[in-house]
Amino acid sequence: MVMALTAMPNVRWWHRNISRQGFCINGFVKHYPDFIVETQSGKTILIETKGDHLENTETKYKLELGRAWQNMAGSSFRYYMVFQSKDLNLNGAIQFDKFCELMKNL
């Protein structure tokens, strides 16, 4: 993810969010997304990266929590859970290659 974000001309800055120390979305569990990104257009994107083997109940809960945060935060904010290659067919969960294409337009 770091290499992809660094190569994108529309990324103003990115930050590796430290678990249990950085920004968290507070819910039943505290969710610390892996990356915080700001685009040249002023959008702030939270990114949670997952290996394909990490699809489980907690993952789906974090996805729901992230999407709720996005909906409440406003139109300049986005949340994505990015899987290496798995497509969960869930709103907000996306494959890495598709995410990279989507990021180019944010």
Biopython code that builds the backbone (N, CA, C, O; Angstrom):
import numpy as np
from Bio.PDB.StructureBuilder import StructureBuilder

atoms = [
    (1, "MET", "N", (0.822, -1.189, 0.000)),
    (1, "MET", "CA", (0.000, 0.000, 0.000)),
    (1, "MET", "C", (0.871, 1.260, 0.000)),
    (1, "MET", "O", (0.578, 2.219, -0.713)),
    (2, "VAL", "N", (1.917, 1.255, 0.783)),
    (2, "VAL", "CA", (2.788, 2.426, 0.863)),
    (2, "VAL", "C", (3.359, 2.786, -0.503)),
    (2, "VAL", "O", (3.357, 3.953, -0.895)),
    (3, "MET", "N", (3.838, 1.798, -1.214)),
    (3, "MET", "CA", (4.420, 2.054, -2.537)),
    (3, "MET", "C", (3.366, 2.612, -3.499)),
    (3, "MET", "O", (3.656, 3.515, -4.284)),
    (4, "ALA", "N", (2.159, 2.079, -3.438)),
    (4, "ALA", "CA", (1.087, 2.560, -4.317)),
    (4, "ALA", "C", (0.719, 4.003, -3.980)),
    (4, "ALA", "O", (0.580, 4.827, -4.884)),
    (5, "LEU", "N", (0.560, 4.320, -2.697)),
    (5, "LEU", "CA", (0.187, 5.677, -2.294)),
    (5, "LEU", "C", (1.270, 6.681, -2.672)),
    (5, "LEU", "O", (0.969, 7.781, -3.135)),
    (6, "THR", "N", (2.515, 6.304, -2.475)),
    (6, "THR", "CA", (3.634, 7.195, -2.785)),
    (6, "THR", "C", (3.699, 7.510, -4.275)),
    (6, "THR", "O", (4.127, 8.600, -4.656)),
    (7, "ALA", "N", (3.282, 6.578, -5.119)),
    (7, "ALA", "CA", (3.346, 6.762, -6.572)),
    (7, "ALA", "C", (2.163, 7.548, -7.138)),
    (7, "ALA", "O", (2.185, 7.925, -8.310)),
    (8, "MET", "N", (1.140, 7.799, -6.338)),
    (8, "MET", "CA", (-0.053, 8.480, -6.848)),
    (8, "MET", "C", (0.116, 9.994, -6.789)),
    (8, "MET", "O", (0.323, 10.555, -5.713)),
    (9, "PRO", "N", (0.029, 10.661, -7.951)),
    (9, "PRO", "CA", (0.235, 12.117, -7.972)),
    (9, "PRO", "C", (-0.860, 12.905, -7.253)),
    (9, "PRO", "O", (-0.644, 14.057, -6.877)),
    (10, "ASN", "N", (-2.024, 12.301, -7.060)),
    (10, "ASN", "CA", (-3.111, 13.027, -6.393)),
    (10, "ASN", "C", (-3.089, 12.868, -4.874)),
    (10, "ASN", "O", (-3.972, 13.397, -4.198)),
    (11, "VAL", "N", (-2.109, 12.156, -4.317)),
    (11, "VAL", "CA", (-1.995, 12.012, -2.868)),
    (11, "VAL", "C", (-1.125, 13.147, -2.337)),
    (11, "VAL", "O", (0.061, 13.237, -2.656)),
    (12, "ARG", "N", (-1.725, 14.006, -1.526)),
    (12, "ARG", "CA", (-0.987, 15.124, -0.919)),
    (12, "ARG", "C", (-0.062, 14.600, 0.174)),
    (12, "ARG", "O", (1.115, 14.955, 0.231)),
    (13, "TRP", "N", (-0.615, 13.744, 1.045)),
    (13, "TRP", "CA", (0.182, 13.110, 2.092)),
    (13, "TRP", "C", (-0.520, 11.857, 2.560)),
    (13, "TRP", "O", (-1.727, 11.697, 2.378)),
    (14, "TRP", "N", (0.247, 10.972, 3.164)),
    (14, "TRP", "CA", (-0.306, 9.775, 3.805)),
    (14, "TRP", "C", (0.412, 9.583, 5.124)),
    (14, "TRP", "O", (1.543, 10.030, 5.311)),
    (15, "HIS", "N", (-0.270, 8.907, 6.033)),
    (15, "HIS", "CA", (0.273, 8.673, 7.369)),
    (15, "HIS", "C", (-0.046, 7.243, 7.776)),
    (15, "HIS", "O", (-1.182, 6.791, 7.631)),
    (16, "ARG", "N", (0.947, 6.534, 8.283)),
    (16, "ARG", "CA", (0.735, 5.186, 8.825)),
    (16, "ARG", "C", (0.179, 5.353, 10.221)),
    (16, "ARG", "O", (0.874, 5.841, 11.113)),
    (17, "ASN", "N", (-1.058, 4.957, 10.420)),
    (17, "ASN", "CA", (-1.743, 5.104, 11.704)),
    (17, "ASN", "C", (-1.308, 3.974, 12.639)),
    (17, "ASN", "O", (-1.417, 2.800, 12.284)),
    (18, "ILE", "N", (-0.828, 4.315, 13.806)),
    (18, "ILE", "CA", (-0.303, 3.341, 14.758)),
    (18, "ILE", "C", (-1.444, 2.760, 15.600)),
    (18, "ILE", "O", (-2.200, 3.497, 16.234)),
    (19, "SER", "N", (-1.553, 1.452, 15.595)),
    (19, "SER", "CA", (-2.593, 0.772, 16.368)),
    (19, "SER", "C", (-2.431, 1.049, 17.859)),
    (19, "SER", "O", (-1.322, 1.026, 18.394)),
    (20, "ARG", "N", (-3.533, 1.304, 18.503)),
    (20, "ARG", "CA", (-3.620, 1.570, 19.941)),
    (20, "ARG", "C", (-2.955, 2.882, 20.374)),
    (20, "ARG", "O", (-2.858, 3.170, 21.566)),
    (21, "GLN", "N", (-2.498, 3.676, 19.390)),
    (21, "GLN", "CA", (-1.895, 4.966, 19.721)),
    (21, "GLN", "C", (-2.440, 6.090, 18.867)),
    (21, "GLN", "O", (-2.524, 7.227, 19.332)),
    (22, "GLY", "N", (-2.815, 5.804, 17.623)),
    (22, "GLY", "CA", (-3.235, 6.830, 16.682)),
    (22, "GLY", "C", (-4.737, 7.042, 16.684)),
    (22, "GLY", "O", (-5.426, 6.771, 17.668)),
    (23, "PHE", "N", (-5.221, 7.531, 15.560)),
    (23, "PHE", "CA", (-6.643, 7.799, 15.369)),
    (23, "PHE", "C", (-7.421, 6.486, 15.413)),
    (23, "PHE", "O", (-7.009, 5.489, 14.820)),
    (24, "CYS", "N", (-8.544, 6.496, 16.118)),
    (24, "CYS", "CA", (-9.385, 5.295, 16.117)),
    (24, "CYS", "C", (-10.842, 5.676, 15.911)),
    (24, "CYS", "O", (-11.281, 6.772, 16.261)),
    (25, "ILE", "N", (-11.566, 4.744, 15.339)),
    (25, "ILE", "CA", (-13.017, 4.840, 15.241)),
    (25, "ILE", "C", (-13.535, 4.010, 16.401)),
    (25, "ILE", "O", (-13.323, 2.799, 16.459)),
    (26, "ASN", "N", (-14.203, 4.662, 17.308)),
    (26, "ASN", "CA", (-14.619, 4.006, 18.539)),
    (26, "ASN", "C", (-15.978, 3.338, 18.364)),
    (26, "ASN", "O", (-16.959, 3.987, 18.002)),
    (27, "GLY", "N", (-16.023, 2.051, 18.621)),
    (27, "GLY", "CA", (-17.248, 1.278, 18.547)),
    (27, "GLY", "C", (-17.173, 0.158, 19.558)),
    (27, "GLY", "O", (-16.529, 0.311, 20.597)),
    (28, "PHE", "N", (-17.816, -0.967, 19.282)),
    (28, "PHE", "CA", (-17.737, -2.132, 20.163)),
    (28, "PHE", "C", (-16.288, -2.528, 20.391)),
    (28, "PHE", "O", (-15.904, -2.932, 21.489)),
    (29, "VAL", "N", (-15.489, -2.405, 19.334)),
    (29, "VAL", "CA", (-14.028, -2.507, 19.438)),
    (29, "VAL", "C", (-13.472, -1.196, 18.915)),
    (29, "VAL", "O", (-14.118, -0.518, 18.116)),
    (30, "LYS", "N", (-12.288, -0.838, 19.357)),
    (30, "LYS", "CA", (-11.637, 0.347, 18.813)),
    (30, "LYS", "C", (-10.955, -0.057, 17.515)),
    (30, "LYS", "O", (-10.145, -0.983, 17.486)),
    (31, "HIS", "N", (-11.292, 0.645, 16.453)),
    (31, "HIS", "CA", (-10.773, 0.317, 15.119)),
    (31, "HIS", "C", (-9.757, 1.382, 14.713)),
    (31, "HIS", "O", (-10.094, 2.558, 14.571)),
    (32, "TYR", "N", (-8.512, 0.953, 14.529)),
    (32, "TYR", "CA", (-7.424, 1.825, 14.111)),
    (32, "TYR", "C", (-7.109, 1.527, 12.644)),
    (32, "TYR", "O", (-6.342, 0.605, 12.366)),
    (33, "PRO", "N", (-7.681, 2.283, 11.695)),
    (33, "PRO", "CA", (-7.363, 2.025, 10.289)),
    (33, "PRO", "C", (-5.858, 2.162, 10.051)),
    (33, "PRO", "O", (-5.185, 2.935, 10.734)),
    (34, "ASP", "N", (-5.340, 1.419, 9.094)),
    (34, "ASP", "CA", (-3.901, 1.366, 8.865)),
    (34, "ASP", "C", (-3.308, 2.666, 8.319)),
    (34, "ASP", "O", (-2.193, 3.044, 8.678)),
    (35, "PHE", "N", (-4.053, 3.341, 7.456)),
    (35, "PHE", "CA", (-3.531, 4.549, 6.813)),
    (35, "PHE", "C", (-4.563, 5.668, 6.823)),
    (35, "PHE", "O", (-5.769, 5.433, 6.742)),
    (36, "ILE", "N", (-4.055, 6.889, 6.925)),
    (36, "ILE", "CA", (-4.853, 8.095, 6.742)),
    (36, "ILE", "C", (-4.212, 8.829, 5.572)),
    (36, "ILE", "O", (-3.002, 9.056, 5.565)),
    (37, "VAL", "N", (-5.017, 9.199, 4.587)),
    (37, "VAL", "CA", (-4.516, 9.803, 3.358)),
    (37, "VAL", "C", (-5.308, 11.075, 3.075)),
    (37, "VAL", "O", (-6.519, 11.128, 3.290)),
    (38, "GLU", "N", (-4.604, 12.099, 2.589)),
    (38, "GLU", "CA", (-5.305, 13.273, 2.080)),
    (38, "GLU", "C", (-4.944, 13.434, 0.612)),
    (38, "GLU", "O", (-3.773, 13.364, 0.237)),
    (39, "THR", "N", (-5.959, 13.651, -0.212)),
    (39, "THR", "CA", (-5.740, 13.833, -1.646)),
    (39, "THR", "C", (-5.581, 15.317, -1.965)),
    (39, "THR", "O", (-5.894, 16.179, -1.144)),
    (40, "GLN", "N", (-5.095, 15.595, -3.159)),
    (40, "GLN", "CA", (-4.950, 16.985, -3.619)),
    (40, "GLN", "C", (-6.299, 17.696, -3.665)),
    (40, "GLN", "O", (-6.353, 18.920, -3.545)),
    (41, "SER", "N", (-7.387, 16.946, -3.837)),
    (41, "SER", "CA", (-8.723, 17.553, -3.883)),
    (41, "SER", "C", (-9.299, 17.807, -2.490)),
    (41, "SER", "O", (-10.401, 18.341, -2.365)),
    (42, "GLY", "N", (-8.555, 17.424, -1.433)),
    (42, "GLY", "CA", (-8.998, 17.700, -0.069)),
    (42, "GLY", "C", (-9.781, 16.583, 0.591)),
    (42, "GLY", "O", (-10.294, 16.767, 1.695)),
    (43, "LYS", "N", (-9.887, 15.448, -0.044)),
    (43, "LYS", "CA", (-10.583, 14.319, 0.569)),
    (43, "LYS", "C", (-9.647, 13.600, 1.548)),
    (43, "LYS", "O", (-8.455, 13.439, 1.287)),
    (44, "THR", "N", (-10.214, 13.176, 2.670)),
    (44, "THR", "CA", (-9.476, 12.387, 3.650)),
    (44, "THR", "C", (-9.985, 10.960, 3.563)),
    (44, "THR", "O", (-11.186, 10.707, 3.658)),
    (45, "ILE", "N", (-9.060, 10.036, 3.383)),
    (45, "ILE", "CA", (-9.412, 8.629, 3.197)),
    (45, "ILE", "C", (-8.763, 7.794, 4.288)),
    (45, "ILE", "O", (-7.558, 7.886, 4.526)),
    (46, "LEU", "N", (-9.581, 6.975, 4.950)),
    (46, "LEU", "CA", (-9.067, 5.989, 5.899)),
    (46, "LEU", "C", (-8.993, 4.656, 5.169)),
    (46, "LEU", "O", (-9.935, 4.261, 4.483)),
    (47, "ILE", "N", (-7.865, 3.966, 5.322)),
    (47, "ILE", "CA", (-7.661, 2.700, 4.629)),
    (47, "ILE", "C", (-7.283, 1.630, 5.645)),
    (47, "ILE", "O", (-6.340, 1.785, 6.421)),
    (48, "GLU", "N", (-8.038, 0.551, 5.619)),
    (48, "GLU", "CA", (-7.712, -0.639, 6.410)),
    (48, "GLU", "C", (-7.281, -1.710, 5.412)),
    (48, "GLU", "O", (-8.065, -2.094, 4.544)),
    (49, "THR", "N", (-6.052, -2.194, 5.525)),
    (49, "THR", "CA", (-5.566, -3.226, 4.616)),
    (49, "THR", "C", (-5.729, -4.596, 5.258)),
    (49, "THR", "O", (-5.544, -4.756, 6.464)),
    (50, "LYS", "N", (-6.077, -5.579, 4.439)),
    (50, "LYS", "CA", (-6.299, -6.945, 4.931)),
    (50, "LYS", "C", (-5.734, -7.954, 3.937)),
    (50, "LYS", "O", (-5.899, -7.812, 2.725)),
    (51, "GLY", "N", (-5.079, -8.954, 4.459)),
    (51, "GLY", "CA", (-4.736, -10.102, 3.639)),
    (51, "GLY", "C", (-6.011, -10.889, 3.370)),
    (51, "GLY", "O", (-6.954, -10.836, 4.160)),
    (52, "ASP", "N", (-6.043, -11.607, 2.274)),
    (52, "ASP", "CA", (-7.259, -12.339, 1.908)),
    (52, "ASP", "C", (-7.690, -13.342, 2.976)),
    (52, "ASP", "O", (-8.874, -13.662, 3.079)),
    (53, "HIS", "N", (-6.759, -13.833, 3.758)),
    (53, "HIS", "CA", (-7.070, -14.838, 4.777)),
    (53, "HIS", "C", (-7.733, -14.230, 6.021)),
    (53, "HIS", "O", (-8.151, -14.968, 6.913)),
    (54, "LEU", "N", (-7.833, -12.906, 6.093)),
    (54, "LEU", "CA", (-8.340, -12.250, 7.298)),
    (54, "LEU", "C", (-9.817, -11.878, 7.230)),
    (54, "LEU", "O", (-10.267, -11.006, 7.973)),
    (55, "GLU", "N", (-10.563, -12.515, 6.365)),
    (55, "GLU", "CA", (-12.003, -12.272, 6.320)),
    (55, "GLU", "C", (-12.657, -13.043, 7.466)),
    (55, "GLU", "O", (-12.630, -14.274, 7.489)),
    (56, "ASN", "N", (-13.246, -12.309, 8.423)),
    (56, "ASN", "CA", (-13.910, -12.944, 9.554)),
    (56, "ASN", "C", (-14.957, -11.994, 10.130)),
    (56, "ASN", "O", (-15.199, -10.927, 9.566)),
    (57, "THR", "N", (-15.566, -12.361, 11.222)),
    (57, "THR", "CA", (-16.621, -11.554, 11.827)),
    (57, "THR", "C", (-16.107, -10.188, 12.255)),
    (57, "THR", "O", (-16.780, -9.181, 12.032)),
    (58, "GLU", "N", (-14.924, -10.133, 12.867)),
    (58, "GLU", "CA", (-14.376, -8.846, 13.309)),
    (58, "GLU", "C", (-14.088, -7.938, 12.116)),
    (58, "GLU", "O", (-14.291, -6.726, 12.192)),
    (59, "THR", "N", (-13.616, -8.521, 11.020)),
    (59, "THR", "CA", (-13.351, -7.758, 9.807)),
    (59, "THR", "C", (-14.634, -7.112, 9.302)),
    (59, "THR", "O", (-14.638, -5.930, 8.959)),
    (60, "LYS", "N", (-15.709, -7.866, 9.253)),
    (60, "LYS", "CA", (-16.988, -7.324, 8.780)),
    (60, "LYS", "C", (-17.505, -6.250, 9.727)),
    (60, "LYS", "O", (-18.098, -5.267, 9.281)),
    (61, "TYR", "N", (-17.290, -6.422, 11.020)),
    (61, "TYR", "CA", (-17.702, -5.407, 11.977)),
    (61, "TYR", "C", (-16.902, -4.113, 11.761)),
    (61, "TYR", "O", (-17.474, -3.023, 11.782)),
    (62, "LYS", "N", (-15.588, -4.230, 11.554)),
    (62, "LYS", "CA", (-14.764, -3.050, 11.301)),
    (62, "LYS", "C", (-15.203, -2.341, 10.022)),
    (62, "LYS", "O", (-15.207, -1.112, 9.960)),
    (63, "LEU", "N", (-15.568, -3.107, 9.015)),
    (63, "LEU", "CA", (-16.051, -2.527, 7.767)),
    (63, "LEU", "C", (-17.343, -1.740, 8.010)),
    (63, "LEU", "O", (-17.488, -0.621, 7.518)),
    (64, "GLU", "N", (-18.265, -2.310, 8.752)),
    (64, "GLU", "CA", (-19.517, -1.614, 9.074)),
    (64, "GLU", "C", (-19.237, -0.341, 9.866)),
    (64, "GLU", "O", (-19.843, 0.700, 9.612)),
    (65, "LEU", "N", (-18.324, -0.426, 10.820)),
    (65, "LEU", "CA", (-17.963, 0.724, 11.635)),
    (65, "LEU", "C", (-17.329, 1.821, 10.777)),
    (65, "LEU", "O", (-17.658, 2.997, 10.932)),
    (66, "GLY", "N", (-16.430, 1.443, 9.882)),
    (66, "GLY", "CA", (-15.794, 2.407, 8.990)),
    (66, "GLY", "C", (-16.781, 3.078, 8.060)),
    (66, "GLY", "O", (-16.691, 4.282, 7.823)),
    (67, "ARG", "N", (-17.714, 2.319, 7.534)),
    (67, "ARG", "CA", (-18.722, 2.900, 6.634)),
    (67, "ARG", "C", (-19.661, 3.829, 7.403)),
    (67, "ARG", "O", (-20.088, 4.851, 6.866)),
    (68, "ALA", "N", (-19.989, 3.490, 8.648)),
    (68, "ALA", "CA", (-20.813, 4.377, 9.474)),
    (68, "ALA", "C", (-20.059, 5.686, 9.728)),
    (68, "ALA", "O", (-20.649, 6.764, 9.666)),
    (69, "TRP", "N", (-18.759, 5.592, 10.012)),
    (69, "TRP", "CA", (-17.940, 6.791, 10.211)),
    (69, "TRP", "C", (-17.969, 7.656, 8.957)),
    (69, "TRP", "O", (-18.163, 8.869, 9.040)),
    (70, "GLN", "N", (-17.775, 7.033, 7.797)),
    (70, "GLN", "CA", (-17.788, 7.775, 6.535)),
    (70, "GLN", "C", (-19.102, 8.511, 6.341)),
    (70, "GLN", "O", (-19.108, 9.686, 5.974)),
    (71, "ASN", "N", (-20.203, 7.836, 6.582)),
    (71, "ASN", "CA", (-21.515, 8.444, 6.386)),
    (71, "ASN", "C", (-21.765, 9.607, 7.330)),
    (71, "ASN", "O", (-22.446, 10.566, 6.966)),
    (72, "MET", "N", (-21.226, 9.534, 8.528)),
    (72, "MET", "CA", (-21.429, 10.596, 9.507)),
    (72, "MET", "C", (-20.405, 11.730, 9.355)),
    (72, "MET", "O", (-20.685, 12.864, 9.746)),
    (73, "ALA", "N", (-19.229, 11.441, 8.793)),
    (73, "ALA", "CA", (-18.157, 12.426, 8.706)),
    (73, "ALA", "C", (-18.393, 13.468, 7.609)),
    (73, "ALA", "O", (-17.925, 14.600, 7.725)),
    (74, "GLY", "N", (-19.099, 13.105, 6.568)),
    (74, "GLY", "CA", (-19.388, 14.066, 5.509)),
    (74, "GLY", "C", (-18.775, 13.691, 4.178)),
    (74, "GLY", "O", (-18.072, 12.687, 4.057)),
    (75, "SER", "N", (-19.053, 14.516, 3.178)),
    (75, "SER", "CA", (-18.711, 14.174, 1.791)),
    (75, "SER", "C", (-17.214, 14.234, 1.483)),
    (75, "SER", "O", (-16.791, 13.729, 0.443)),
    (76, "SER", "N", (-16.418, 14.822, 2.336)),
    (76, "SER", "CA", (-14.973, 14.889, 2.091)),
    (76, "SER", "C", (-14.206, 13.724, 2.702)),
    (76, "SER", "O", (-12.975, 13.709, 2.682)),
    (77, "PHE", "N", (-14.926, 12.751, 3.243)),
    (77, "PHE", "CA", (-14.286, 11.645, 3.944)),
    (77, "PHE", "C", (-14.712, 10.310, 3.338)),
    (77, "PHE", "O", (-15.865, 10.126, 2.948)),
    (78, "ARG", "N", (-13.756, 9.384, 3.267)),
    (78, "ARG", "CA", (-14.015, 8.047, 2.729)),
    (78, "ARG", "C", (-13.339, 7.006, 3.618)),
    (78, "ARG", "O", (-12.345, 7.281, 4.290)),
    (79, "TYR", "N", (-13.910, 5.808, 3.598)),
    (79, "TYR", "CA", (-13.332, 4.660, 4.298)),
    (79, "TYR", "C", (-13.337, 3.483, 3.340)),
    (79, "TYR", "O", (-14.346, 3.201, 2.695)),
    (80, "TYR", "N", (-12.191, 2.789, 3.249)),
    (80, "TYR", "CA", (-12.096, 1.589, 2.420)),
    (80, "TYR", "C", (-11.336, 0.505, 3.153)),
    (80, "TYR", "O", (-10.332, 0.766, 3.816)),
    (81, "MET", "N", (-11.827, -0.711, 3.025)),
    (81, "MET", "CA", (-11.118, -1.889, 3.495)),
    (81, "MET", "C", (-10.587, -2.573, 2.239)),
    (81, "MET", "O", (-11.356, -3.011, 1.384)),
    (82, "VAL", "N", (-9.273, -2.657, 2.141)),
    (82, "VAL", "CA", (-8.631, -3.126, 0.917)),
    (82, "VAL", "C", (-8.055, -4.517, 1.138)),
    (82, "VAL", "O", (-7.209, -4.731, 2.005)),
    (83, "PHE", "N", (-8.539, -5.460, 0.326)),
    (83, "PHE", "CA", (-8.051, -6.840, 0.357)),
    (83, "PHE", "C", (-7.079, -7.052, -0.791)),
    (83, "PHE", "O", (-7.198, -6.422, -1.842)),
    (84, "GLN", "N", (-6.134, -7.926, -0.588)),
    (84, "GLN", "CA", (-5.110, -8.197, -1.591)),
    (84, "GLN", "C", (-5.741, -8.563, -2.933)),
    (84, "GLN", "O", (-5.427, -7.942, -3.948)),
    (85, "SER", "N", (-6.616, -9.549, -2.954)),
    (85, "SER", "CA", (-7.245, -9.929, -4.223)),
    (85, "SER", "C", (-8.684, -10.415, -4.056)),
    (85, "SER", "O", (-9.375, -10.639, -5.050)),
    (86, "LYS", "N", (-9.135, -10.579, -2.841)),
    (86, "LYS", "CA", (-10.470, -11.110, -2.578)),
    (86, "LYS", "C", (-11.536, -10.030, -2.794)),
    (86, "LYS", "O", (-11.346, -8.875, -2.415)),
    (87, "ASP", "N", (-12.643, -10.416, -3.399)),
    (87, "ASP", "CA", (-13.782, -9.516, -3.592)),
    (87, "ASP", "C", (-14.917, -10.026, -2.719)),
    (87, "ASP", "O", (-15.498, -11.073, -3.005)),
    (88, "LEU", "N", (-15.240, -9.293, -1.653)),
    (88, "LEU", "CA", (-16.284, -9.711, -0.719)),
    (88, "LEU", "C", (-17.684, -9.312, -1.158)),
    (88, "LEU", "O", (-18.669, -9.752, -0.564)),
    (89, "ASN", "N", (-17.784, -8.481, -2.193)),
    (89, "ASN", "CA", (-19.073, -7.956, -2.627)),
    (89, "ASN", "C", (-19.784, -7.233, -1.488)),
    (89, "ASN", "O", (-21.002, -7.335, -1.343)),
    (90, "LEU", "N", (-19.013, -6.501, -0.680)),
    (90, "LEU", "CA", (-19.552, -5.688, 0.402)),
    (90, "LEU", "C", (-19.203, -4.231, 0.143)),
    (90, "LEU", "O", (-18.100, -3.937, -0.318)),
    (91, "ASN", "N", (-20.117, -3.316, 0.429)),
    (91, "ASN", "CA", (-19.883, -1.898, 0.242)),
    (91, "ASN", "C", (-18.697, -1.447, 1.093)),
    (91, "ASN", "O", (-18.729, -1.566, 2.318)),
    (92, "GLY", "N", (-17.664, -0.935, 0.452)),
    (92, "GLY", "CA", (-16.488, -0.462, 1.168)),
    (92, "GLY", "C", (-15.324, -1.422, 1.162)),
    (92, "GLY", "O", (-14.195, -1.017, 1.439)),
    (93, "ALA", "N", (-15.565, -2.687, 0.852)),
    (93, "ALA", "CA", (-14.482, -3.674, 0.736)),
    (93, "ALA", "C", (-14.114, -3.757, -0.741)),
    (93, "ALA", "O", (-14.984, -3.897, -1.600)),
    (94, "ILE", "N", (-12.822, -3.669, -1.025)),
    (94, "ILE", "CA", (-12.400, -3.582, -2.421)),
    (94, "ILE", "C", (-11.053, -4.284, -2.600)),
    (94, "ILE", "O", (-10.245, -4.352, -1.674)),
    (95, "GLN", "N", (-10.832, -4.796, -3.789)),
    (95, "GLN", "CA", (-9.553, -5.419, -4.120)),
    (95, "GLN", "C", (-8.505, -4.333, -4.325)),
    (95, "GLN", "O", (-8.824, -3.217, -4.734)),
    (96, "PHE", "N", (-7.252, -4.673, -4.038)),
    (96, "PHE", "CA", (-6.155, -3.721, -4.114)),
    (96, "PHE", "C", (-6.074, -3.023, -5.474)),
    (96, "PHE", "O", (-6.002, -1.795, -5.525)),
    (97, "ASP", "N", (-6.086, -3.770, -6.564)),
    (97, "ASP", "CA", (-5.961, -3.175, -7.905)),
    (97, "ASP", "C", (-7.110, -2.213, -8.194)),
    (97, "ASP", "O", (-6.894, -1.134, -8.744)),
    (98, "LYS", "N", (-8.325, -2.601, -7.826)),
    (98, "LYS", "CA", (-9.489, -1.733, -8.037)),
    (98, "LYS", "C", (-9.394, -0.480, -7.165)),
    (98, "LYS", "O", (-9.775, 0.611, -7.588)),
    (99, "PHE", "N", (-8.886, -0.649, -5.953)),
    (99, "PHE", "CA", (-8.719, 0.499, -5.060)),
    (99, "PHE", "C", (-7.742, 1.504, -5.646)),
    (99, "PHE", "O", (-7.995, 2.708, -5.606)),
    (100, "CYS", "N", (-6.639, 1.031, -6.185)),
    (100, "CYS", "CA", (-5.646, 1.922, -6.790)),
    (100, "CYS", "C", (-6.259, 2.721, -7.939)),
    (100, "CYS", "O", (-5.980, 3.912, -8.083)),
    (101, "GLU", "N", (-7.078, 2.085, -8.744)),
    (101, "GLU", "CA", (-7.762, 2.791, -9.829)),
    (101, "GLU", "C", (-8.753, 3.818, -9.267)),
    (101, "GLU", "O", (-8.823, 4.945, -9.757)),
    (102, "LEU", "N", (-9.499, 3.435, -8.263)),
    (102, "LEU", "CA", (-10.475, 4.337, -7.640)),
    (102, "LEU", "C", (-9.772, 5.548, -7.015)),
    (102, "LEU", "O", (-10.268, 6.669, -7.127)),
    (103, "MET", "N", (-8.628, 5.337, -6.362)),
    (103, "MET", "CA", (-7.901, 6.421, -5.703)),
    (103, "MET", "C", (-7.458, 7.499, -6.673)),
    (103, "MET", "O", (-7.381, 8.668, -6.297)),
    (104, "LYS", "N", (-7.169, 7.137, -7.898)),
    (104, "LYS", "CA", (-6.717, 8.106, -8.890)),
    (104, "LYS", "C", (-7.760, 9.186, -9.156)),
    (104, "LYS", "O", (-7.422, 10.275, -9.620)),
    (105, "ASN", "N", (-9.028, 8.890, -8.864)),
    (105, "ASN", "CA", (-10.117, 9.825, -9.132)),
    (105, "ASN", "C", (-10.633, 10.540, -7.889)),
    (105, "ASN", "O", (-11.611, 11.283, -7.971)),
    (106, "LEU", "N", (-10.005, 10.332, -6.760)),
    (106, "LEU", "CA", (-10.461, 10.988, -5.529)),
    (106, "LEU", "C", (-9.690, 12.267, -5.262)),
    (106, "LEU", "O", (-9.946, 12.945, -4.266)),
]
sb = StructureBuilder()
sb.init_structure("model")
sb.init_model(0)
sb.init_chain("A")
sb.init_seg("    ")
for serial, (resi, resn, name, xyz) in enumerate(atoms, 1):
    if name == "N":
        sb.init_residue(resn, " ", resi, " ")
    sb.init_atom(name, np.array(xyz, "f"), 0.0, 1.0, " ", f" {name:<3s}", serial, name[0])
structure = sb.get_structure()
